[in-house]
Amino acid sequence: MARDTLKCGRSNSTLSTAPAWYVAAHAGSRMKRIRTERILLAIDGGEESGYAITQIITLAKSLRARVRLLHIWDVASAKETWSQAESLLGRAAGAFRLEGVEADELLGVAGKGGLGRDIESAALDWDADMVALGSLGVGDVEAVLRGSVSHEVLTQVQQPVLVLRGPPTPLVARRLLIASGGGDEAQLAATAALLAKHASEAIVLHVGRVASSMEFALIEPDERALEVAEAGAEAIRRAGISATAEVRWGPVAYSITEAAKVFECDIIVLASRPPSDLAALVLGSVTHQVIQRSHLPVLVAGSSYNETPRSLLKVLAGKSEADPTAEDLTIHLG
């Protein structure tokens, strides 16, 4: 039985090699060679973890990926003994192996930085391509007050994070709903490419922006909104996935979740999240609103993608250095 023990905390290590999507893009492969080889699944024994195990078994089989099951044991907690923690991991790993999925186990001891940091450390040390976990789907404020693990992970882990909810049904990822805000094409393409072997098509959605007051309204022109959506769709096509551009108007999180229903999508893909609890609250955190509203899995781009050189991001997005980046708005005075 493959099991490692790790004392967790903030990791000072860096990725031993560049991420697969970075290497593939740098080699001029248009990201079609990207593979998801390593999925780190964090479990805690709760109902949501049980759902996640069932869903990740299906996904890992489809992608032919290895899975590392991570459980963080808190020595100060009276919820379980070390032996019980080992048994939890053993049962979970057994479920994967029964389905022919290669899986090993990592039992960690909680560090002082919180579970988000512990999971981040394990993901970096193993060079995971994706981190997965179950979620209760609570809102921003509740997540911060309750210390939601999924909230911690979304603000701290560098890799793409797959947040799983809903009943323990097999995870199908044939049709993706990819929300593009403009300027995030490369992030989204690199993230969606992780599912390219599994997904056959994608709907790239841009929600048109409207800002209004008593005296005026700022409305993103239809032409500009469609350009943003089409730019996102082209980036997804470069990742090897057939894509269609769509535009909707209204509250962003609501528009995303409703479009996912209308187009019968299997997974929602979002750009990288705010870097802190405060930023999440100030920005209204569309990511957390979508997770709260939808029972579909939500795949969120890794925060490390924000550090990608601008020139490479433009290549991934199919842009040249000369392309304009200004975003035009039409002003209607009241």
N, C-alpha and C positions, 0 to 999 in steps of 0.2 A: 504494500500500500504506500503510495507516494504522499507523504505529509511533511511539511516543513513547519518550524516554529519561528516566529519572528516577534521581537520586541519592537513595537511600533512607535513612531514619533515622526517629527518632520525630517524628511529625507534630504540629505545634502547631495545625493547622487543625481546624475543627469542621464538621459537616455543613452544607452551604450551605442546606439546607431540612430541615424536620422529616421523619422517616421516613414513608413512605406510609401505614403502618398507623396511625401517630399522628394524621396529618391526617384520615384517613378516620373514625377513631373520634371525634375531636373534632367532626367535622361531623355526627355522628349517623348515619352510614351503616351502622352495625353491622358495619363492616369488610368488607362485600361488594364494595367498589370497589377493594380492594387488588390490586395487580398486581406481579409480579416483572418489572421492566424491565431490570435490570442485574445480571449474574452475573460476578463476578471469579473466574477460574479460575487458580490458581497451579500451574505445572508446572515440573518439574526434569529432564525427559528420562528418568526412571526408568520401570519397568514400571507402577507404580501410576498415574503421570501418563497413560500411554497408555490405561489402563482408564478414567480419569476423563474424558478427552477424548471417548471413545465415548459414555459415559453422559450427559455434559452436552450433547452435540449433540442427543440425543433430548429431554432436558428443555427446552432452550432453544427447540427447534422447537415443542414443545407449548405453552409459555408465551409464545411470540413475544417472547422476551427477547434483548437484546444481550449479547454476551460480550466481556469484555476478558481476554486471555491475558497473564498476568504471569510473567516469569522473572527471578529475581534472579541476577546475575552477580557472583561473588566474585573480585575482582582478585587476592587472595592464593592462590586455588586454581589448581592446575595441571590440573584436570579438563577444562576447555574454554577455547577462545579466545573473544574477543568475536564474531568472525565465526561461530563454531560456535553461539553462543548466539542470534544473529540468525537463523541457519538453522533452529534448533529452533523458534523462535517462528513463523517463516514457514510451516513445514510444518504446524504445529498450526492456525494460522489458516486455511490452505488447506483443511484437512479440514472446518472449519466452513462456510466459504464454498461448498464443493462441495455441501453439504447445504442451502444457502439460508439459513444463519444469519449474521446480521450480526456480524462479529468484528473487533476491532482488537488491536494488540499493544503491550505495555509492557515494555521491557527496563530493569531497574533495576540499579543498582550497590549491592552489599551495604553496609549501614551498620554501626555499631558495636553496635547494640542487638539484633542477631540477626534471623533471617528472620521470626520472628513479628511483630516491630515493623515490618519492611519491608513485609510484607503488610498489616498494619494501616494503615500510612500510605497505601498505594496504594488500599485500600478506602475510606478516608475521603475522600481527594482526589477520587475518581471518584463518590462517593456511591453505592456499590454496595448493592444490596438483599440480596445473599447472597454469601458467599465459599465457594468449593468447592476441594477438593484431594483427592488420593489418600492412602491411609494403609497402612502395613505392619500395623497392628493390634497393636502391641506394648503391654504392660502399663504401669502407672504408673511403677514404679521403672525399668524398662528405658527408657521414654520419656524420663525425666529424665536418666538416665546417658548415653543415646545422642544426646540433643539432638533428639529427634523433632520434625520441623517441625509435624506435625499437633497435637502436644501444645502447642507454643508458640502456635500459632494459636488453639487452643481457650481458652487462658488470657489472650490479649491482644487479639484482634480483637473489636470491638464488635458487628458485624453477625452475623446467624445464620450458622452454619458448617455446610456439607454435607460430611461426610467419606465418601469413596467407597472401596469395596473390592470385591474379587471379580473375576471374569472380565470382559472387555470386551464386555458385552452391553448392548443398549439399556435405558435407565433408564425403567421404568414406575412410576408413582406413583399408581395408582388407589386403593389401600387403604393407609391409614396406621395404624401402631401408635403411639399417643400415650401416653406414661407420665406420669401425674400424681401428684405427691406430696402435693397439697393446698396451697392458697395460691398456686399457680403457674398458675392457669387463664388469666389474661390473657397471660402470657408465651407459653404454649403456643398459645393461640388466635391471637395475632399472628404467631407463627412458622408455624403450619399454614396460615394465610391466604395465605402466599406461594405455596402449592401448590394453592389452592382451585380454580383453573382446570383443574388437572390431576387432582386427586383427587376421587373420587366418594363415598367413605365412609371413616370412621375408627373404630377401636376405641380407646376411651379406657380405659387400664388403670391401676388403682391397686393397688399391692402392699401388703397389710396389714402393719402394723408389729408386730413381736414383739421384746421385749427381756426376756431371762431371766437368772437367776443361780441359785445353789444354793438360795436361800431364797424367791424370788418370781419371777413372770413378769408383764410388762406387755403386754397384748394389746389391740390396737385392736378395738373391737366391730365385728361384722359390719355393723350398721346405719350406723355412722360411716364405715366403709370404703366402703360403697356410696354414701353421701352425697357423699364426696369424688370418687368416680368419676363420679357423675351430674353434679356441679357442673362437672367438667372437660368432660364431654360436651356440656352446655348451652353452655359457652363456645365450643366448636368449632362447634356449630350456628350460633352467632352469626357465625362466620367464613364461613358459607356451605357447610359440609360436613356431610353426614349423619353422625351419630355414635351409637355404642352404648357404654354403660358396662359395664365388666367388672372383677371383683376377683379377685386371686390371692394366695396366701400362700406365703412362702418367701424365699430369697435374692433380693434385688431385681434385680440384673443378670441372673441366671439366669431369673427369672420373666418378665422383659421379653423376652429373646431367645426363650424357649420359646413365649411367647404369640404372638410374631411369626410363628413357624413354624406353630403350630396354626391361626391365622387367615389364613395365607397372605398376610401383609402385604408391601408393596413397600418401604416406608421406615419407619424408626423415628424418632420425634420426641421429644426430651428437653428439659427446662427448662435454664436457663443453668448453666454449669459453675462450679467453684470458681475464684476469681480468681488463684490462684498455684500453683506447683508444690507448696509445702508444704501448702496447703489440700487440694489434690487427693490427696496421700498420706494426710493425717490423716483425711479424710472417706471414704477408700476409693474415691473417684471412680467412682461408678456409670457415668458417661459413658464413661470409658476402658475399664471392664470390658465394657460393652455393645459398644463398637467392637471390642474384642479378641475377643469371643465370636461376634459375628454377622458374616456376609458381606453383610448388607444395608446400603445407605446409611443414615447416621445424620445427621439434621438437628438441630442444637443451637441453642437460642434465644440471641440476642445478649446480651452482658453489659450493653449500654446499656439493655435493658429493665428492669433492676433500678433504674434511676434515674427511671422513670416515676412521676409523682405518684400517691400512694396512692388519691386520689379517682378518678383516671382508670382505674387498674387495676380498681377495683371496678365501674366502669361497664362495662368490657370483659368482666369476668367475670359481669356480670348481678347484682351484689350491691348492696345499699343500705348506707348508713352504719350503719344499725341492726343489720345482720346480725352474729350472733356469730361470733367467729373462734377461740374456744377449741377445743382438740382433746381430746376425752374418751378416757380409757383405762380399761379394766377391770383391776383389780389382783387377781391370784390368788396367795394366800400358800401357800408350800410347807409 
